[in-house]
């Protein structure tokens, strides 16, 4: 799987991890797919036809931290940076005492109850980012067995795979990105979870399906826009878990959810990132 991509290298001085996280989230909203941490920032990847240097400059201008951010962009082949990410940069992620997420190259996980294998093609959804880790923790802590589950904006399909291994009944994974869609299918196969229904598309791909649990690790604007769709696709008493935004966004997300009878019942926070748990009114 090859193609022309732009590699944008961000150099953050002095290095602030939260600044790198915010830059990644903002660039993800603009079409960037993969983010590889470096010693002083990150390498970010986007399809060549979607690249615009003015967008990068606008994102950098939104940096709220006391640091400077410089960037450099070059053309690269997909296979070059993906090989580096999968084979050299990906490190195992341990979530709680029972779950590990790792690539086939990592020799770990035999003693874990939930041993999740992935060939990652993007950093968001690999488990390294705080939002994916928090969403995974919900699945480990809450009752999932015999539930119908939707992983919306599934990326690598980690959440769908964890839900399946936790005993979910029917699991659907949806992503609008072609590469994520193919990767989700590959990762489901790696984990012997071929029963996961992987679909290509946005919220419209939900169709007439109804779920007991919806997981949506996306950005604020999409969550707000699609809240009405989630409300129609979930059973009364069902649980909606959302992430992909900051603590400053909680009020806006909760207000929109309340319009559709979702009650905020719990939250997790990690640095400035947050994950919320809502229950649909009976």
C-alpha positions in Angstrom: 0.0 0.0 0.0 1.9 3.0 -1.3 1.2 6.6 -2.2 2.4 10.1 -2.0 2.3 11.8 1.4 3.7 14.9 3.0 5.7 14.5 6.1 5.5 17.6 8.3 8.1 17.7 11.1 7.3 19.9 14.1 10.1 21.2 16.3 8.9 22.5 19.7 11.3 24.6 21.7 11.3 24.1 24.7 9.6 20.7 24.2 6.1 20.6 25.8 4.2 17.3 25.5 0.8 18.9 25.7 1.8 21.3 22.9 2.6 18.3 20.7 -0.7 16.7 21.7 -2.7 19.8 20.8 -0.9 20.2 17.5 -1.7 16.6 16.6 -5.4 17.0 17.5 -5.7 20.2 15.4 -3.8 18.7 12.5 -6.0 15.6 12.6 -9.0 17.8 12.1 -7.3 19.1 8.9 -6.7 15.6 7.4 -3.4 14.5 9.0 -3.5 10.7 9.6 -0.4 9.7 11.5 1.7 11.2 14.2 5.0 9.8 15.3 6.6 11.4 18.4 10.1 12.6 18.2 12.5 13.9 20.8 11.6 17.5 20.2 8.1 17.3 18.6 6.5 15.0 16.1 6.4 13.9 12.5 2.9 14.3 11.0 1.6 12.7 7.8 -1.1 13.7 5.3 -2.0 12.8 1.7 -0.2 15.1 -0.7 -3.4 16.3 -2.3 -4.7 17.5 1.1 -1.6 19.4 2.1 -1.6 23.1 2.5 1.2 24.9 4.3 -1.1 27.8 5.3 -3.2 25.3 7.3 -0.1 24.2 9.2 0.8 27.8 10.0 -2.8 28.5 11.2 -2.6 25.5 13.5 0.7 26.5 14.9 -0.7 30.0 15.5 -3.2 28.4 17.9 -0.5 27.1 20.2 -1.4 28.2 23.7 1.9 27.3 25.4 5.0 29.3 26.0 7.1 27.7 23.3 8.0 28.2 19.7 7.0 25.7 17.0 8.8 25.5 13.7 7.9 23.1 10.8 9.3 21.6 7.7 7.4 19.6 5.1 8.7 17.1 2.5 7.2 14.5 0.2 7.6 10.8 1.2 6.3 7.4 0.1 3.7 5.8 2.3 5.6 2.5 2.7 8.7 4.3 4.0 7.2 6.0 7.1 4.6 3.3 7.7 7.4 0.7 7.9 9.3 2.9 10.3 6.3 3.4 12.5 5.2 -0.3 12.6 8.5 -2.0 12.9 10.6 0.6 14.8 8.6 3.2 16.7 5.6 1.3 18.0 5.9 0.3 21.7 3.5 -1.8 23.8 0.8 0.0 25.8 -0.3 -1.5 29.1 -3.8 -0.4 30.2 -4.7 -1.5 33.7 -3.5 -4.9 34.9 -5.3 -7.0 32.3 -4.8 -5.4 28.9 -1.8 -4.9 26.6 -1.9 -3.4 23.0 1.1 -4.3 20.9 2.3 -5.0 17.3 3.2 -8.5 16.2 6.9 -7.4 16.5 6.5 -7.0 20.3 7.1 -10.2 22.3 4.7 -9.3 25.1 1.2 -10.0 26.4 1.1 -13.8 27.0 0.3 -13.3 30.7 -2.5 -10.7 30.0 -6.2 -11.5 29.9 -6.7 -9.1 26.9 -3.8 -9.3 24.5 -4.6 -7.0 21.6 -2.5 -7.2 18.4 -2.5 -4.4 15.9 -0.6 -3.3 12.8 -1.0 0.5 13.3 -1.1 2.9 10.5 -1.9 5.9 12.6 -1.0 7.1 16.0 -4.5 8.1 16.9 -6.2 4.8 17.7 -3.0 3.0 18.5 -3.6 3.2 22.2 -0.7 5.6 22.8 -2.9 8.7 22.8 -4.7 9.5 26.1 -8.1 9.5 24.5 -7.8 5.9 23.2 -6.4 4.7 26.5 -9.3 6.3 28.4 -11.9 4.8 26.1 -10.3 1.4 26.4 -10.4 1.8 30.2 -14.2 2.2 30.1 -14.5 -1.1 28.2 -12.4 -2.8 30.8 -14.2 -1.3 33.8 -17.9 -1.5 32.6 -20.3 -4.2 31.7 -19.9 -5.1 28.0 -20.9 -8.8 27.8 -23.9 -9.5 25.5 -24.2 -5.8 24.5 -24.4 -4.6 20.9 -21.5 -2.1 20.4 -20.7 0.6 17.9 -17.1 1.8 17.5 -17.6 5.1 15.7 -14.5 6.6 14.0 -12.8 3.3 14.8 -9.3 4.0 13.3 -7.3 0.8 14.1 -10.4 -0.8 15.6 -8.8 -1.3 19.0 -12.1 -0.4 20.8 -14.1 -2.8 18.7 -11.6 -5.6 19.3 -11.5 -5.0 23.1 -15.3 -4.9 23.2 -15.4 -8.3 21.3 -12.9 -9.8 23.7 -15.0 -8.5 26.6 -17.9 -10.6 25.4 -20.0 -8.0 23.4 -22.7 -9.6 21.3 -22.7 -7.7 17.9 -19.9 -5.2 17.3 -19.8 -2.7 14.4 -16.8 -0.5 13.6 -17.1 2.5 11.3 -14.5 4.9 9.8 -14.7 7.4 7.0 -11.1 6.9 6.0 -10.3 4.2 3.5 -6.9 3.3 5.0 -8.4 3.1 8.5 -11.2 0.9 7.1 -8.8 -1.6 5.6 -6.6 -1.5 8.7 -9.6 -2.2 11.0 -10.4 -5.3 8.9 -6.7 -6.4 9.1 -6.6 -5.9 12.9 -9.9 -7.7 13.5 -8.4 -10.7 11.6 -5.2 -10.5 13.6 -7.2 -10.9 16.8 -9.5 -13.6 15.5 -12.4 -11.1 15.7 -13.6 -11.5 12.1 -17.2 -11.2 13.3 -16.8 -7.5 13.7 -18.9 -5.6 11.1 -16.5 -3.1 9.6 -18.1 -0.3 7.6 -16.7 2.5 5.5 -18.4 5.9 5.9 -19.5 8.5 8.4 -22.5 8.6 10.7 -24.7 7.7 7.7 -23.1 4.3 7.7 -24.9 3.4 10.9 -28.1 3.0 8.9 -30.9 1.5 10.9 -28.7 -0.4 13.3 -29.4 0.1 17.0 -26.8 -0.4 19.8 -26.6 -0.7 23.6 -23.2 1.0 23.6 -21.7 3.6 21.3 -18.0 4.6 21.5 -17.1 7.8 19.6 -13.5 8.9 19.9 -13.6 11.8 17.4 -13.3 15.6 17.6 -15.7 18.0 19.2 -17.3 19.4 16.1 -18.1 16.0 14.7 -19.4 14.7 18.0 -21.8 17.7 18.3 -22.9 17.4 14.7 -23.6 13.6 15.0 -25.2 13.6 18.5 -28.7 13.4 16.9 -27.7 10.4 14.9 -26.2 8.7 18.0 -29.5 9.3 19.9 -31.4 7.5 17.2 -29.0 4.6 17.1 -29.0 3.7 20.8 -31.4 1.9 23.0 -33.0 3.6 26.0 -30.7 3.1 28.9 -27.8 2.6 26.5 -24.4 4.1 27.2 -22.5 6.6 25.0 -18.8 7.1 25.6 -17.1 10.0 23.9 -13.6 11.4 23.7 -11.2 13.3 21.4 -11.6 16.8 23.0 -10.4 18.9 25.9 -11.7 19.6 29.4 -12.7 23.1 28.2 -15.1 21.4 25.7 -17.0 19.4 28.4 -19.8 22.0 28.8 -20.5 22.3 25.0 -20.5 18.5 24.6 -22.7 17.9 27.6 -25.2 20.6 26.6 -25.6 19.1 23.1 -26.0 15.6 24.6 -28.7 16.8 27.0 -30.8 17.9 24.0 -31.1 14.3 23.1 -31.8 13.0 26.6 -28.2 11.8 27.3 -27.3 12.2 31.0 -23.6 12.7 31.9 -22.8 10.1 34.6 -19.0 9.9 34.7 -15.8 11.2 33.3 -12.0 10.5 33.0 -9.3 13.1 32.5 -5.7 12.8 31.4 -3.7 16.0 31.1 -6.1 18.3 29.2 -7.9 15.5 27.5 -11.2 14.1 28.7 -13.6 11.2 28.1 -17.3 11.4 29.1 -19.8 8.7 29.9 -23.5 9.4 29.1 -26.6 7.3 29.7 -29.6 7.5 27.4 -32.9 8.3 29.2 -35.3 5.5 29.7 
